[in-house]
Amino acid sequence: MRTPPPYEDRKLLKWNGFYLSEHTAQMDAKKAAKTYSWPAKPTLSPTEIDRILYEARLKDKNIAIQKEEVNEEGHYLPDIIGKIQGYDALGIYIANQKIDYDEIRNVEFITVKKWSSLER
């Protein structure tokens, strides 16, 4: 009588079905963000950009910045949203990253909804 060959566990097959639903939702959201293309906003003059940034710093307002940067397909990246955390002679700090003044294509004021005012 022959004995069957020993079972060879490659340690991959049994884990394929164990992704958490949050993880798959997060992967789907990243995939959707990559396929979505943000429209180009109008290019503002340096004077207009300075005026909006000055008012945002002065009144502690939220802003959305569209950079001149595009991805491999030529689409604009999502807006950087938040309050100005700091600035220097070359640029501003917002959302824990530095944006040089010459990289800004468009900047506008936005209102961020509070979590308590969101509907269920």
C-alpha positions in Angstrom: 0.0 0.0 0.0 1.4 3.4 -1.0 1.4 6.3 1.4 0.2 9.7 0.0 2.9 12.3 -0.4 3.2 14.7 2.5 1.0 17.8 2.4 3.0 20.8 1.3 1.6 24.1 2.8 2.7 27.1 0.8 1.2 29.4 3.4 -0.6 31.5 0.8 -3.7 29.6 -0.2 -5.3 29.5 3.2 -4.9 33.3 3.8 -6.6 34.5 0.6 -10.1 34.6 2.1 -9.1 36.4 5.3 -9.1 40.0 4.1 -11.1 42.3 6.4 -14.0 44.1 4.9 -12.4 47.4 6.0 -9.3 46.5 4.1 -11.1 45.6 0.9 -13.1 48.8 1.1 -9.9 50.8 1.6 -8.3 49.1 -1.4 -11.4 49.9 -3.5 -11.3 53.5 -2.4 -7.7 53.8 -3.5 -8.4 52.3 -6.8 -11.4 54.6 -7.4 -9.2 57.6 -6.4 -6.6 56.6 -9.0 -9.2 56.3 -11.8 -10.9 59.6 -11.0 -9.6 62.7 -12.7 -9.9 66.1 -11.0 -10.8 68.9 -13.3 -8.4 71.7 -13.9 -9.3 74.9 -12.0 -8.6 78.3 -13.4 -5.0 79.5 -13.0 -4.9 82.4 -10.5 -2.4 85.3 -10.7 0.3 85.5 -8.0 -1.5 88.6 -6.6 -4.8 86.8 -6.2 -3.0 83.8 -4.6 -1.2 86.1 -2.1 -4.4 87.8 -1.2 -6.3 84.6 -0.5 -3.4 83.1 1.5 -3.0 86.3 3.5 -6.7 86.3 4.4 -6.6 82.5 5.2 -3.7 83.1 7.6 -5.2 86.2 9.1 -8.7 84.7 9.7 -7.6 81.1 10.2 -9.8 79.8 7.4 -9.7 76.4 5.6 -8.5 76.5 2.0 -8.2 74.0 -0.9 -5.1 74.2 -3.0 -4.7 72.7 -6.5 -1.0 72.3 -7.5 0.4 72.6 -11.0 1.6 69.0 -10.6 0.0 66.3 -12.8 0.3 62.5 -12.7 1.5 60.2 -15.5 -1.8 60.4 -17.4 -1.8 64.2 -17.3 -4.5 64.5 -14.7 -4.4 66.9 -11.8 -3.9 65.5 -8.3 -6.6 66.0 -5.6 -6.7 69.3 -3.8 -4.8 69.7 -0.6 -7.3 70.8 2.1 -6.7 72.3 5.5 -5.6 75.4 7.4 -2.2 77.0 7.0 0.1 75.6 9.6 3.1 77.9 8.9 5.0 79.6 6.1 8.4 80.8 5.0 9.9 82.8 2.1 9.4 79.9 -0.3 6.0 78.4 0.6 3.4 77.4 3.1 2.8 74.4 5.2 -0.6 72.8 5.0 -1.8 69.3 5.9 1.7 68.4 7.1 3.4 69.1 3.8 5.1 72.1 2.3 3.9 73.7 -0.9 6.0 76.2 -2.7 4.3 79.4 -3.9 5.2 78.7 -7.5 3.5 75.3 -7.3 0.1 76.7 -6.6 -2.3 76.8 -9.5 -5.5 77.7 -7.7 -6.5 78.3 -4.1 -10.0 78.9 -2.7 -11.8 79.1 0.6 -13.8 76.1 1.7 -16.1 75.2 4.5 -15.5 71.9 6.3 -18.6 70.4 7.8 -18.4 69.3 11.4 -19.0 65.7 12.2 -21.9 66.7 14.4 -23.8 68.3 11.6 -23.6 65.3 9.2 -26.8 63.4 8.6 -27.0 59.7 9.1 
